[in-house]
């Protein structure tokens, strides 16, 4: 009985680790766009360095999951929960990579470009952060109705991404000298869009955990 209680305690600790990692990724995305808009190169460099912490925490969680599987030899729902944990932390790590890539674009652009940034990037960022908070809530409560809301929010991010790319292409047509700026901003929009896609992956993982069914929220 004690072993079972300990196992559930370790599962709870694992959930808390995942939530902390998701919040670190949340911070990375928020600050990366702040750095871009404020031309804050030092902040961008800090974000690149902080991504290494996300990588280390992902590895630590993976090790913890593998150890639990080896010690407890779980089956059925318990095994599914641990496999889902591995999937979710992989998505969070890749979210961190996207925040890091935005920071790298900020560094490449430097602190002297004069062109006004598309405000849609802020809307994309804010919508994506709400998505992540929604995913965290769905994960904590194993609430599939909340997880399913991610699809609609992801559609909004996708539409904004397409709008930014279209606008950037029109700028290139008018002024070919802006191509470096256009490329980096289009990349940033893509990184936010990919960040959001990984959140929908987490939603799919939650649905699979609760219902045992594979659902595609990226359709």
PERA-V358814 format. One record per pair of residues at least 24 apart in sequence whose ideal C-beta (glycine too) atoms are under 7 Angstrom apart, sorted by sequence separation. I is the first residue (numbers start at 1). GAP is how many residues later the second one is. If there is no record, write none. Layout:
i->I gap->GAP
i->I gap->GAP
//
This chain:
i->62 gap->24
i->165 gap->24
i->164 gap->25
i->127 gap->26
i->62 gap->27
i->61 gap->28
i->161 gap->28
i->24 gap->29
i->25 gap->29
i->127 gap->29
i->128 gap->29
i->161 gap->29
i->24 gap->30
i->127 gap->30
i->58 gap->31
i->161 gap->32
i->21 gap->33
i->124 gap->33
i->58 gap->34
i->58 gap->35
i->157 gap->35
i->158 gap->35
i->21 gap->36
i->124 gap->36
i->157 gap->36
i->21 gap->37
i->123 gap->37
i->124 gap->37
i->55 gap->38
i->54 gap->39
i->157 gap->39
i->21 gap->40
i->120 gap->40
i->54 gap->42
i->154 gap->42
i->18 gap->43
i->120 gap->43
i->121 gap->43
i->154 gap->43
i->17 gap->44
i->120 gap->44
i->51 gap->45
i->51 gap->46
i->118 gap->46
i->154 gap->46
i->14 gap->47
i->51 gap->49
i->118 gap->49
i->150 gap->49
i->151 gap->49
i->14 gap->50
i->150 gap->50
i->14 gap->51
i->47 gap->52
i->48 gap->52
i->47 gap->53
i->150 gap->53
i->48 gap->55
i->47 gap->56
i->48 gap->56
i->147 gap->56
i->10 gap->58
i->44 gap->59
i->147 gap->59
i->147 gap->60
i->44 gap->62
i->45 gap->62
i->144 gap->62
i->44 gap->63
i->115 gap->63
i->139 gap->63
i->144 gap->63
i->154 gap->63
i->128 gap->64
i->135 gap->64
i->142 gap->64
i->154 gap->64
i->7 gap->65
i->41 gap->65
i->124 gap->65
i->131 gap->65
i->138 gap->65
i->36 gap->66
i->41 gap->66
i->115 gap->66
i->144 gap->66
i->151 gap->66
i->18 gap->67
i->25 gap->67
i->32 gap->67
i->118 gap->67
i->121 gap->67
i->125 gap->67
i->128 gap->67
i->132 gap->67
i->135 gap->67
i->139 gap->67
i->142 gap->67
i->144 gap->67
i->150 gap->67
i->21 gap->68
i->28 gap->68
i->35 gap->68
i->113 gap->68
i->117 gap->68
i->121 gap->68
i->124 gap->68
i->128 gap->68
i->131 gap->68
i->135 gap->68
i->138 gap->68
i->142 gap->68
i->33 gap->69
i->11 gap->70
i->18 gap->70
i->22 gap->70
i->25 gap->70
i->29 gap->70
i->32 gap->70
i->36 gap->70
i->41 gap->70
i->14 gap->71
i->18 gap->71
i->21 gap->71
i->25 gap->71
i->28 gap->71
i->32 gap->71
i->35 gap->71
i->121 gap->71
i->128 gap->71
i->39 gap->72
i->109 gap->72
i->25 gap->74
i->109 gap->75
i->108 gap->76
i->105 gap->79
i->37 gap->80
i->36 gap->81
i->105 gap->82
i->105 gap->83
i->102 gap->86
i->33 gap->88
i->33 gap->89
i->102 gap->89
i->101 gap->90
i->33 gap->92
i->98 gap->93
i->30 gap->95
i->29 gap->96
i->98 gap->96
i->99 gap->96
i->98 gap->97
i->29 gap->99
i->30 gap->99
i->29 gap->100
i->95 gap->100
i->26 gap->103
i->95 gap->103
i->94 gap->104
i->26 gap->106
i->91 gap->107
i->22 gap->110
i->91 gap->110
i->91 gap->111
i->22 gap->114
i->88 gap->114
i->19 gap->117
i->88 gap->117
i->87 gap->118
i->19 gap->121
i->84 gap->121
i->84 gap->124
i->84 gap->125
i->81 gap->128
i->80 gap->129
i->36 gap->152
i->29 gap->166
//
